[in-house]
């Protein structure tokens, strides 16, 4: 239905939490290397619990490998504090890719230039949301629009 992309994730626990969210939603998870951990890390297993067996996921050696996998017609939405367009504005379609950057630095400028950028309103103080929270909010909004539940 939708694809959730973690570009160069750094924290195993966040990946496990996003994996669990994807399994619950029936979304496909894409992990783009390099990672800041090993996929067999106990923190991935712990935060994903027993949902990994229900997860459809792919690992890609780099961004270009993901682009090749997705094909030329794929739509990519990148989530960034550098954006002005709200995450609720697009009309999501089945097959869309929701792209989230590394926890410590977000999406790099070159990648932000390749995707449609979206942001979450953050009226309080702080630079950004946690990666797992961001991915869940974005994925649930896309699925809500698609009436997938």
Secondary structure, DSSP 4 states (H G I P E B T S, - for coil): --EEEEES---HHHHHHHHHHHHHHTPEEEEES--SS-TT-HHHHHHHTT-GGG-EEEEESSHHHHHHHH-TT--EEEE-TT--SBTTTS---TT-EEEE-BTTTBS-HHHHTTSEEEB----SS-S---HHHHHHHHHHHHHHHHT--
